[in-house]
């Protein structure tokens, strides 16, 4: 499955689940593949990750229109 950056932002949980189920998930910017989501095995996760306490509102707060535009510009090669 190939999705664009903004679609990936709004469907991250669905995309992660698809990757965990073995589906290839590629995130693209302007139609150009940029990254692939792949599951990590439990053995590869750093021990500290299990102790992180992150609230969804903290993560959502990081995704602003300004940040989206900045990331899109960086991916397009604009300073």
PyMOL Python script that loads the backbone (N, CA, C, O; Angstrom):
from pymol import cmd

cmd.read_pdbstr("""\
ATOM      1  N   UNK A   1       0.856  -1.162   0.000  1.00  0.00           N
ATOM      2  CA  UNK A   1       0.000   0.000   0.000  1.00  0.00           C
ATOM      3  C   UNK A   1       0.904   1.228   0.000  1.00  0.00           C
ATOM      4  O   UNK A   1       1.878   1.278   0.751  1.00  0.00           O
ATOM      5  N   UNK A   2       0.596   2.205  -0.824  1.00  0.00           N
ATOM      6  CA  UNK A   2       1.355   3.450  -0.897  1.00  0.00           C
ATOM      7  C   UNK A   2       0.411   4.596  -0.559  1.00  0.00           C
ATOM      8  O   UNK A   2      -0.652   4.731  -1.164  1.00  0.00           O
ATOM      9  N   UNK A   3       0.802   5.420   0.411  1.00  0.00           N
ATOM     10  CA  UNK A   3      -0.028   6.544   0.830  1.00  0.00           C
ATOM     11  C   UNK A   3       0.825   7.811   0.866  1.00  0.00           C
ATOM     12  O   UNK A   3       2.043   7.751   1.035  1.00  0.00           O
ATOM     13  N   UNK A   4       0.164   8.955   0.705  1.00  0.00           N
ATOM     14  CA  UNK A   4       0.916  10.206   0.786  1.00  0.00           C
ATOM     15  C   UNK A   4       1.088  10.620   2.245  1.00  0.00           C
ATOM     16  O   UNK A   4       0.437  10.080   3.139  1.00  0.00           O
ATOM     17  N   UNK A   5       1.966  11.575   2.464  1.00  0.00           N
ATOM     18  CA  UNK A   5       2.344  12.003   3.809  1.00  0.00           C
ATOM     19  C   UNK A   5       1.145  12.453   4.646  1.00  0.00           C
ATOM     20  O   UNK A   5       1.006  12.039   5.797  1.00  0.00           O
ATOM     21  N   UNK A   6       0.285  13.289   4.085  1.00  0.00           N
ATOM     22  CA  UNK A   6      -0.853  13.788   4.860  1.00  0.00           C
ATOM     23  C   UNK A   6      -1.848  12.679   5.178  1.00  0.00           C
ATOM     24  O   UNK A   6      -2.420  12.656   6.267  1.00  0.00           O
ATOM     25  N   UNK A   7      -2.059  11.764   4.243  1.00  0.00           N
ATOM     26  CA  UNK A   7      -2.940  10.632   4.495  1.00  0.00           C
ATOM     27  C   UNK A   7      -2.353   9.749   5.596  1.00  0.00           C
ATOM     28  O   UNK A   7      -3.079   9.258   6.460  1.00  0.00           O
ATOM     29  N   UNK A   8      -1.035   9.553   5.558  1.00  0.00           N
ATOM     30  CA  UNK A   8      -0.370   8.744   6.581  1.00  0.00           C
ATOM     31  C   UNK A   8      -0.544   9.358   7.963  1.00  0.00           C
ATOM     32  O   UNK A   8      -0.725   8.644   8.950  1.00  0.00           O
ATOM     33  N   UNK A   9      -0.489  10.671   8.027  1.00  0.00           N
ATOM     34  CA  UNK A   9      -0.655  11.366   9.307  1.00  0.00           C
ATOM     35  C   UNK A   9      -2.015  11.058   9.921  1.00  0.00           C
ATOM     36  O   UNK A   9      -2.127  10.822  11.124  1.00  0.00           O
ATOM     37  N   UNK A  10      -3.037  11.064   9.088  1.00  0.00           N
ATOM     38  CA  UNK A  10      -4.386  10.863   9.620  1.00  0.00           C
ATOM     39  C   UNK A  10      -4.755   9.396   9.792  1.00  0.00           C
ATOM     40  O   UNK A  10      -5.752   9.086  10.444  1.00  0.00           O
ATOM     41  N   UNK A  11      -3.963   8.480   9.217  1.00  0.00           N
ATOM     42  CA  UNK A  11      -4.284   7.059   9.292  1.00  0.00           C
ATOM     43  C   UNK A  11      -3.137   6.235   9.858  1.00  0.00           C
ATOM     44  O   UNK A  11      -3.000   5.059   9.523  1.00  0.00           O
ATOM     45  N   UNK A  12      -2.319   6.829  10.702  1.00  0.00           N
ATOM     46  CA  UNK A  12      -1.131   6.149  11.191  1.00  0.00           C
ATOM     47  C   UNK A  12      -1.447   4.817  11.871  1.00  0.00           C
ATOM     48  O   UNK A  12      -0.775   3.819  11.612  1.00  0.00           O
ATOM     49  N   UNK A  13      -2.451   4.788  12.729  1.00  0.00           N
ATOM     50  CA  UNK A  13      -2.787   3.537  13.423  1.00  0.00           C
ATOM     51  C   UNK A  13      -3.132   2.428  12.437  1.00  0.00           C
ATOM     52  O   UNK A  13      -2.688   1.290  12.593  1.00  0.00           O
ATOM     53  N   UNK A  14      -3.917   2.759  11.431  1.00  0.00           N
ATOM     54  CA  UNK A  14      -4.301   1.782  10.407  1.00  0.00           C
ATOM     55  C   UNK A  14      -3.074   1.291   9.638  1.00  0.00           C
ATOM     56  O   UNK A  14      -2.957   0.102   9.343  1.00  0.00           O
ATOM     57  N   UNK A  15      -2.169   2.200   9.318  1.00  0.00           N
ATOM     58  CA  UNK A  15      -0.970   1.833   8.562  1.00  0.00           C
ATOM     59  C   UNK A  15      -0.033   0.965   9.391  1.00  0.00           C
ATOM     60  O   UNK A  15       0.550   0.010   8.877  1.00  0.00           O
ATOM     61  N   UNK A  16       0.111   1.291  10.662  1.00  0.00           N
ATOM     62  CA  UNK A  16       0.945   0.472  11.545  1.00  0.00           C
ATOM     63  C   UNK A  16       0.358  -0.936  11.654  1.00  0.00           C
ATOM     64  O   UNK A  16       1.092  -1.922  11.586  1.00  0.00           O
ATOM     65  N   UNK A  17      -0.950  -1.029  11.820  1.00  0.00           N
ATOM     66  CA  UNK A  17      -1.596  -2.341  11.904  1.00  0.00           C
ATOM     67  C   UNK A  17      -1.380  -3.143  10.621  1.00  0.00           C
ATOM     68  O   UNK A  17      -1.114  -4.343  10.674  1.00  0.00           O
ATOM     69  N   UNK A  18      -1.494  -2.484   9.477  1.00  0.00           N
ATOM     70  CA  UNK A  18      -1.271  -3.156   8.198  1.00  0.00           C
ATOM     71  C   UNK A  18       0.160  -3.681   8.112  1.00  0.00           C
ATOM     72  O   UNK A  18       0.383  -4.803   7.658  1.00  0.00           O
ATOM     73  N   UNK A  19       1.124  -2.879   8.545  1.00  0.00           N
ATOM     74  CA  UNK A  19       2.526  -3.310   8.529  1.00  0.00           C
ATOM     75  C   UNK A  19       2.738  -4.498   9.461  1.00  0.00           C
ATOM     76  O   UNK A  19       3.458  -5.437   9.123  1.00  0.00           O
ATOM     77  N   UNK A  20       2.113  -4.454  10.630  1.00  0.00           N
ATOM     78  CA  UNK A  20       2.229  -5.569  11.579  1.00  0.00           C
ATOM     79  C   UNK A  20       1.632  -6.856  11.020  1.00  0.00           C
ATOM     80  O   UNK A  20       2.064  -7.953  11.374  1.00  0.00           O
ATOM     81  N   UNK A  21       0.639  -6.717  10.148  1.00  0.00           N
ATOM     82  CA  UNK A  21       0.000  -7.878   9.534  1.00  0.00           C
ATOM     83  C   UNK A  21       0.737  -8.354   8.278  1.00  0.00           C
ATOM     84  O   UNK A  21       0.286  -9.278   7.601  1.00  0.00           O
ATOM     85  N   UNK A  22       1.874  -7.716   7.972  1.00  0.00           N
ATOM     86  CA  UNK A  22       2.703  -8.172   6.867  1.00  0.00           C
ATOM     87  C   UNK A  22       2.547  -7.412   5.564  1.00  0.00           C
ATOM     88  O   UNK A  22       3.222  -7.724   4.583  1.00  0.00           O
ATOM     89  N   UNK A  23       1.671  -6.422   5.536  1.00  0.00           N
ATOM     90  CA  UNK A  23       1.494  -5.646   4.308  1.00  0.00           C
ATOM     91  C   UNK A  23       2.624  -4.625   4.166  1.00  0.00           C
ATOM     92  O   UNK A  23       3.056  -4.029   5.152  1.00  0.00           O
ATOM     93  N   UNK A  24       3.092  -4.429   2.950  1.00  0.00           N
ATOM     94  CA  UNK A  24       4.105  -3.412   2.709  1.00  0.00           C
ATOM     95  C   UNK A  24       3.417  -2.050   2.717  1.00  0.00           C
ATOM     96  O   UNK A  24       2.456  -1.826   1.980  1.00  0.00           O
ATOM     97  N   UNK A  25       3.915  -1.145   3.553  1.00  0.00           N
ATOM     98  CA  UNK A  25       3.350   0.195   3.662  1.00  0.00           C
ATOM     99  C   UNK A  25       4.451   1.194   3.306  1.00  0.00           C
ATOM    100  O   UNK A  25       5.480   1.263   3.978  1.00  0.00           O
ATOM    101  N   UNK A  26       4.225   1.959   2.250  1.00  0.00           N
ATOM    102  CA  UNK A  26       5.185   2.956   1.790  1.00  0.00           C
ATOM    103  C   UNK A  26       4.533   4.325   1.887  1.00  0.00           C
ATOM    104  O   UNK A  26       3.404   4.525   1.438  1.00  0.00           O
ATOM    105  N   UNK A  27       5.264   5.271   2.484  1.00  0.00           N
ATOM    106  CA  UNK A  27       4.770   6.637   2.597  1.00  0.00           C
ATOM    107  C   UNK A  27       5.526   7.488   1.577  1.00  0.00           C
ATOM    108  O   UNK A  27       6.755   7.478   1.515  1.00  0.00           O
ATOM    109  N   UNK A  28       4.749   8.224   0.779  1.00  0.00           N
ATOM    110  CA  UNK A  28       5.321   9.007  -0.310  1.00  0.00           C
ATOM    111  C   UNK A  28       5.074  10.496  -0.118  1.00  0.00           C
ATOM    112  O   UNK A  28       4.164  10.909   0.600  1.00  0.00           O
ATOM    113  N   UNK A  29       5.896  11.276  -0.771  1.00  0.00           N
ATOM    114  CA  UNK A  29       5.717  12.721  -0.804  1.00  0.00           C
ATOM    115  C   UNK A  29       5.704  13.135  -2.271  1.00  0.00           C
ATOM    116  O   UNK A  29       6.665  12.900  -3.003  1.00  0.00           O
ATOM    117  N   UNK A  30       4.615  13.747  -2.683  1.00  0.00           N
ATOM    118  CA  UNK A  30       4.447  14.148  -4.083  1.00  0.00           C
ATOM    119  C   UNK A  30       4.634  12.950  -5.016  1.00  0.00           C
ATOM    120  O   UNK A  30       5.215  13.080  -6.094  1.00  0.00           O
ATOM    121  N   UNK A  31       4.139  11.788  -4.596  1.00  0.00           N
ATOM    122  CA  UNK A  31       4.206  10.585  -5.409  1.00  0.00           C
ATOM    123  C   UNK A  31       5.533   9.851  -5.360  1.00  0.00           C
ATOM    124  O   UNK A  31       5.654   8.765  -5.928  1.00  0.00           O
ATOM    125  N   UNK A  32       6.529  10.417  -4.694  1.00  0.00           N
ATOM    126  CA  UNK A  32       7.848   9.790  -4.605  1.00  0.00           C
ATOM    127  C   UNK A  32       7.961   9.023  -3.285  1.00  0.00           C
ATOM    128  O   UNK A  32       7.841   9.624  -2.217  1.00  0.00           O
ATOM    129  N   UNK A  33       8.190   7.707  -3.337  1.00  0.00           N
ATOM    130  CA  UNK A  33       8.326   6.926  -2.105  1.00  0.00           C
ATOM    131  C   UNK A  33       9.450   7.474  -1.228  1.00  0.00           C
ATOM    132  O   UNK A  33      10.555   7.732  -1.705  1.00  0.00           O
ATOM    133  N   UNK A  34       9.152   7.648   0.061  1.00  0.00           N
ATOM    134  CA  UNK A  34      10.128   8.216   0.991  1.00  0.00           C
ATOM    135  C   UNK A  34      10.554   7.229   2.078  1.00  0.00           C
ATOM    136  O   UNK A  34      11.741   7.099   2.376  1.00  0.00           O
ATOM    137  N   UNK A  35       9.568   6.526   2.675  1.00  0.00           N
ATOM    138  CA  UNK A  35       9.884   5.592   3.773  1.00  0.00           C
ATOM    139  C   UNK A  35       8.981   4.373   3.683  1.00  0.00           C
ATOM    140  O   UNK A  35       7.933   4.400   3.038  1.00  0.00           O
ATOM    141  N   UNK A  36       9.410   3.306   4.341  1.00  0.00           N
ATOM    142  CA  UNK A  36       8.615   2.083   4.421  1.00  0.00           C
ATOM    143  C   UNK A  36       8.419   1.756   5.904  1.00  0.00           C
ATOM    144  O   UNK A  36       9.371   1.783   6.685  1.00  0.00           O
ATOM    145  N   UNK A  37       7.177   1.449   6.281  1.00  0.00           N
ATOM    146  CA  UNK A  37       6.900   1.024   7.654  1.00  0.00           C
ATOM    147  C   UNK A  37       7.139  -0.479   7.750  1.00  0.00           C
ATOM    148  O   UNK A  37       6.604  -1.258   6.961  1.00  0.00           O
ATOM    149  N   UNK A  38       7.934  -0.863   8.708  1.00  0.00           N
ATOM    150  CA  UNK A  38       8.186  -2.284   8.940  1.00  0.00           C
ATOM    151  C   UNK A  38       8.102  -2.559  10.435  1.00  0.00           C
ATOM    152  O   UNK A  38       8.531  -1.729  11.237  1.00  0.00           O
ATOM    153  N   UNK A  39       7.562  -3.700  10.820  1.00  0.00           N
ATOM    154  CA  UNK A  39       7.467  -4.011  12.249  1.00  0.00           C
ATOM    155  C   UNK A  39       8.829  -4.355  12.843  1.00  0.00           C
ATOM    156  O   UNK A  39       9.694  -4.911  12.166  1.00  0.00           O
ATOM    157  N   UNK A  40       9.000  -4.021  14.096  1.00  0.00           N
ATOM    158  CA  UNK A  40      10.192  -4.404  14.845  1.00  0.00           C
ATOM    159  C   UNK A  40       9.856  -5.607  15.697  1.00  0.00           C
ATOM    160  O   UNK A  40       8.746  -5.715  16.218  1.00  0.00           O
ATOM    161  N   UNK A  41      10.802  -6.503  15.839  1.00  0.00           N
ATOM    162  CA  UNK A  41      10.570  -7.627  16.740  1.00  0.00           C
ATOM    163  C   UNK A  41      10.763  -7.135  18.174  1.00  0.00           C
ATOM    164  O   UNK A  41      11.456  -6.144  18.402  1.00  0.00           O
ATOM    165  N   UNK A  42      10.167  -7.809  19.115  1.00  0.00           N
ATOM    166  CA  UNK A  42      10.276  -7.414  20.519  1.00  0.00           C
ATOM    167  C   UNK A  42      11.733  -7.377  20.975  1.00  0.00           C
ATOM    168  O   UNK A  42      12.093  -6.537  21.800  1.00  0.00           O
ATOM    169  N   UNK A  43      12.572  -8.263  20.460  1.00  0.00           N
ATOM    170  CA  UNK A  43      13.965  -8.329  20.878  1.00  0.00           C
ATOM    171  C   UNK A  43      14.752  -7.091  20.447  1.00  0.00           C
ATOM    172  O   UNK A  43      15.762  -6.762  21.068  1.00  0.00           O
ATOM    173  N   UNK A  44      14.313  -6.407  19.406  1.00  0.00           N
ATOM    174  CA  UNK A  44      15.052  -5.265  18.892  1.00  0.00           C
ATOM    175  C   UNK A  44      14.663  -3.956  19.550  1.00  0.00           C
ATOM    176  O   UNK A  44      15.368  -2.961  19.379  1.00  0.00           O
ATOM    177  N   UNK A  45      13.576  -3.918  20.289  1.00  0.00           N
ATOM    178  CA  UNK A  45      13.147  -2.676  20.920  1.00  0.00           C
ATOM    179  C   UNK A  45      14.009  -2.374  22.141  1.00  0.00           C
ATOM    180  O   UNK A  45      14.245  -3.262  22.960  1.00  0.00           O
ATOM    181  N   UNK A  46      14.478  -1.146  22.274  1.00  0.00           N
ATOM    182  CA  UNK A  46      15.218  -0.788  23.483  1.00  0.00           C
ATOM    183  C   UNK A  46      14.324  -0.958  24.709  1.00  0.00           C
ATOM    184  O   UNK A  46      13.127  -0.677  24.655  1.00  0.00           O
ATOM    185  N   UNK A  47      14.902  -1.412  25.798  1.00  0.00           N
ATOM    186  CA  UNK A  47      14.133  -1.670  27.016  1.00  0.00           C
ATOM    187  C   UNK A  47      13.388  -0.434  27.494  1.00  0.00           C
ATOM    188  O   UNK A  47      12.287  -0.548  28.032  1.00  0.00           O
ATOM    189  N   UNK A  48      13.966   0.732  27.309  1.00  0.00           N
ATOM    190  CA  UNK A  48      13.347   1.970  27.795  1.00  0.00           C
ATOM    191  C   UNK A  48      12.039   2.281  27.075  1.00  0.00           C
ATOM    192  O   UNK A  48      11.197   2.984  27.633  1.00  0.00           O
ATOM    193  N   UNK A  49      11.840   1.788  25.870  1.00  0.00           N
ATOM    194  CA  UNK A  49      10.623   2.105  25.135  1.00  0.00           C
ATOM    195  C   UNK A  49       9.381   1.645  25.856  1.00  0.00           C
ATOM    196  O   UNK A  49       8.341   2.299  25.777  1.00  0.00           O
ATOM    197  N   UNK A  50       9.466   0.554  26.546  1.00  0.00           N
ATOM    198  CA  UNK A  50       8.320   0.042  27.277  1.00  0.00           C
ATOM    199  C   UNK A  50       7.936   0.918  28.452  1.00  0.00           C
ATOM    200  O   UNK A  50       6.818   0.822  28.957  1.00  0.00           O
ATOM    201  N   UNK A  51       8.853   1.776  28.897  1.00  0.00           N
ATOM    202  CA  UNK A  51       8.601   2.633  30.055  1.00  0.00           C
ATOM    203  C   UNK A  51       8.131   4.029  29.663  1.00  0.00           C
ATOM    204  O   UNK A  51       7.785   4.830  30.531  1.00  0.00           O
ATOM    205  N   UNK A  52       8.115   4.332  28.364  1.00  0.00           N
ATOM    206  CA  UNK A  52       7.689   5.660  27.941  1.00  0.00           C
ATOM    207  C   UNK A  52       6.204   5.856  28.212  1.00  0.00           C
ATOM    208  O   UNK A  52       5.390   4.977  27.930  1.00  0.00           O
ATOM    209  N   UNK A  53       5.869   6.985  28.745  1.00  0.00           N
ATOM    210  CA  UNK A  53       4.476   7.330  29.001  1.00  0.00           C
ATOM    211  C   UNK A  53       4.142   8.550  28.146  1.00  0.00           C
ATOM    212  O   UNK A  53       4.435   9.681  28.534  1.00  0.00           O
ATOM    213  N   UNK A  54       3.541   8.326  27.008  1.00  0.00           N
ATOM    214  CA  UNK A  54       3.209   9.402  26.087  1.00  0.00           C
ATOM    215  C   UNK A  54       1.705   9.423  25.902  1.00  0.00           C
ATOM    216  O   UNK A  54       1.085   8.394  25.635  1.00  0.00           O
ATOM    217  N   UNK A  55       1.129  10.592  26.045  1.00  0.00           N
ATOM    218  CA  UNK A  55      -0.311  10.749  25.866  1.00  0.00           C
ATOM    219  C   UNK A  55      -0.588  11.137  24.429  1.00  0.00           C
ATOM    220  O   UNK A  55       0.195  11.865  23.820  1.00  0.00           O
ATOM    221  N   UNK A  56      -1.694  10.658  23.881  1.00  0.00           N
ATOM    222  CA  UNK A  56      -2.004  10.923  22.479  1.00  0.00           C
ATOM    223  C   UNK A  56      -2.111  12.417  22.192  1.00  0.00           C
ATOM    224  O   UNK A  56      -1.752  12.852  21.098  1.00  0.00           O
ATOM    225  N   UNK A  57      -2.594  13.213  23.143  1.00  0.00           N
ATOM    226  CA  UNK A  57      -2.706  14.645  22.881  1.00  0.00           C
ATOM    227  C   UNK A  57      -1.324  15.278  22.739  1.00  0.00           C
ATOM    228  O   UNK A  57      -1.179  16.281  22.040  1.00  0.00           O
ATOM    229  N   UNK A  58      -0.302  14.706  23.393  1.00  0.00           N
ATOM    230  CA  UNK A  58       1.055  15.221  23.233  1.00  0.00           C
ATOM    231  C   UNK A  58       1.563  14.958  21.818  1.00  0.00           C
ATOM    232  O   UNK A  58       2.220  15.812  21.221  1.00  0.00           O
ATOM    233  N   UNK A  59       1.263  13.792  21.291  1.00  0.00           N
ATOM    234  CA  UNK A  59       1.687  13.444  19.933  1.00  0.00           C
ATOM    235  C   UNK A  59       0.913  14.284  18.933  1.00  0.00           C
ATOM    236  O   UNK A  59       1.504  14.839  18.006  1.00  0.00           O
ATOM    237  N   UNK A  60      -0.400  14.388  19.102  1.00  0.00           N
ATOM    238  CA  UNK A  60      -1.222  15.162  18.175  1.00  0.00           C
ATOM    239  C   UNK A  60      -0.803  16.626  18.135  1.00  0.00           C
ATOM    240  O   UNK A  60      -0.882  17.267  17.088  1.00  0.00           O
ATOM    241  N   UNK A  61      -0.356  17.157  19.274  1.00  0.00           N
ATOM    242  CA  UNK A  61       0.043  18.558  19.336  1.00  0.00           C
ATOM    243  C   UNK A  61       1.263  18.831  18.461  1.00  0.00           C
ATOM    244  O   UNK A  61       1.486  19.969  18.049  1.00  0.00           O
ATOM    245  N   UNK A  62       2.053  17.799  18.174  1.00  0.00           N
ATOM    246  CA  UNK A  62       3.246  17.965  17.340  1.00  0.00           C
ATOM    247  C   UNK A  62       2.896  18.102  15.867  1.00  0.00           C
ATOM    248  O   UNK A  62       3.724  18.565  15.083  1.00  0.00           O
ATOM    249  N   UNK A  63       1.690  17.712  15.472  1.00  0.00           N
ATOM    250  CA  UNK A  63       1.285  17.752  14.072  1.00  0.00           C
ATOM    251  C   UNK A  63       0.445  18.997  13.811  1.00  0.00           C
ATOM    252  O   UNK A  63      -0.782  18.964  13.900  1.00  0.00           O
ATOM    253  N   UNK A  64       1.120  20.083  13.490  1.00  0.00           N
ATOM    254  CA  UNK A  64       0.428  21.318  13.176  1.00  0.00           C
ATOM    255  C   UNK A  64       0.538  21.588  11.681  1.00  0.00           C
ATOM    256  O   UNK A  64       1.357  20.974  10.997  1.00  0.00           O
ATOM    257  N   UNK A  65      -0.261  22.479  11.184  1.00  0.00           N
ATOM    258  CA  UNK A  65      -0.200  22.856   9.774  1.00  0.00           C
ATOM    259  C   UNK A  65       1.179  23.419   9.441  1.00  0.00           C
ATOM    260  O   UNK A  65       1.730  23.134   8.377  1.00  0.00           O
ATOM    261  N   UNK A  66       1.733  24.214  10.348  1.00  0.00           N
ATOM    262  CA  UNK A  66       3.053  24.802  10.115  1.00  0.00           C
ATOM    263  C   UNK A  66       4.116  23.724   9.996  1.00  0.00           C
ATOM    264  O   UNK A  66       4.975  23.793   9.117  1.00  0.00           O
ATOM    265  N   UNK A  67       4.065  22.734  10.869  1.00  0.00           N
ATOM    266  CA  UNK A  67       5.036  21.639  10.822  1.00  0.00           C
ATOM    267  C   UNK A  67       4.856  20.840   9.539  1.00  0.00           C
ATOM    268  O   UNK A  67       5.841  20.479   8.894  1.00  0.00           O
ATOM    269  N   UNK A  68       3.605  20.558   9.157  1.00  0.00           N
ATOM    270  CA  UNK A  68       3.347  19.836   7.910  1.00  0.00           C
ATOM    271  C   UNK A  68       3.954  20.573   6.720  1.00  0.00           C
ATOM    272  O   UNK A  68       4.578  19.957   5.856  1.00  0.00           O
ATOM    273  N   UNK A  69       3.768  21.903   6.676  1.00  0.00           N
ATOM    274  CA  UNK A  69       4.301  22.695   5.578  1.00  0.00           C
ATOM    275  C   UNK A  69       5.830  22.704   5.599  1.00  0.00           C
ATOM    276  O   UNK A  69       6.467  22.643   4.547  1.00  0.00           O
ATOM    277  N   UNK A  70       6.418  22.780   6.794  1.00  0.00           N
ATOM    278  CA  UNK A  70       7.873  22.767   6.904  1.00  0.00           C
ATOM    279  C   UNK A  70       8.438  21.433   6.424  1.00  0.00           C
ATOM    280  O   UNK A  70       9.410  21.405   5.670  1.00  0.00           O
ATOM    281  N   UNK A  71       7.834  20.337   6.855  1.00  0.00           N
ATOM    282  CA  UNK A  71       8.289  19.008   6.440  1.00  0.00           C
ATOM    283  C   UNK A  71       8.127  18.841   4.936  1.00  0.00           C
ATOM    284  O   UNK A  71       9.029  18.334   4.269  1.00  0.00           O
ATOM    285  N   UNK A  72       6.992  19.261   4.399  1.00  0.00           N
ATOM    286  CA  UNK A  72       6.769  19.160   2.956  1.00  0.00           C
ATOM    287  C   UNK A  72       7.828  19.960   2.199  1.00  0.00           C
ATOM    288  O   UNK A  72       8.331  19.503   1.172  1.00  0.00           O
ATOM    289  N   UNK A  73       8.166  21.139   2.693  1.00  0.00           N
ATOM    290  CA  UNK A  73       9.202  21.937   2.055  1.00  0.00           C
ATOM    291  C   UNK A  73      10.559  21.269   2.099  1.00  0.00           C
ATOM    292  O   UNK A  73      11.288  21.267   1.107  1.00  0.00           O
ATOM    293  N   UNK A  74      10.903  20.700   3.249  1.00  0.00           N
ATOM    294  CA  UNK A  74      12.180  20.002   3.386  1.00  0.00           C
ATOM    295  C   UNK A  74      12.252  18.800   2.460  1.00  0.00           C
ATOM    296  O   UNK A  74      13.284  18.554   1.836  1.00  0.00           O
ATOM    297  N   UNK A  75      11.159  18.050   2.370  1.00  0.00           N
ATOM    298  CA  UNK A  75      11.138  16.890   1.491  1.00  0.00           C
ATOM    299  C   UNK A  75      11.229  17.295   0.026  1.00  0.00           C
ATOM    300  O   UNK A  75      11.734  16.540  -0.805  1.00  0.00           O
ATOM    301  N   UNK A  76      10.741  18.487  -0.285  1.00  0.00           N
ATOM    302  CA  UNK A  76      10.794  18.979  -1.669  1.00  0.00           C
ATOM    303  C   UNK A  76      12.149  19.648  -1.963  1.00  0.00           C
ATOM    304  O   UNK A  76      12.388  20.106  -3.080  1.00  0.00           O
ATOM    305  N   UNK A  77      13.029  19.701  -0.957  1.00  0.00           N
ATOM    306  CA  UNK A  77      14.352  20.276  -1.158  1.00  0.00           C
ATOM    307  C   UNK A  77      14.414  21.774  -0.989  1.00  0.00           C
ATOM    308  O   UNK A  77      15.380  22.410  -1.411  1.00  0.00           O
ATOM    309  N   UNK A  78      13.383  22.353  -0.369  1.00  0.00           N
ATOM    310  CA  UNK A  78      13.379  23.794  -0.136  1.00  0.00           C
ATOM    311  C   UNK A  78      13.987  24.072   1.234  1.00  0.00           C
ATOM    312  O   UNK A  78      13.698  23.354   2.191  1.00  0.00           O
ATOM    313  N   UNK A  79      14.826  25.102   1.345  1.00  0.00           N
ATOM    314  CA  UNK A  79      15.452  25.415   2.644  1.00  0.00           C
ATOM    315  C   UNK A  79      14.469  25.958   3.651  1.00  0.00           C
ATOM    316  O   UNK A  79      14.849  26.264   4.781  1.00  0.00           O
TER     317      UNK A  79
END
""", "prot")
cmd.dss("prot")
cmd.show_as("cartoon", "prot")
cmd.util.cbc("prot")
cmd.orient("prot")
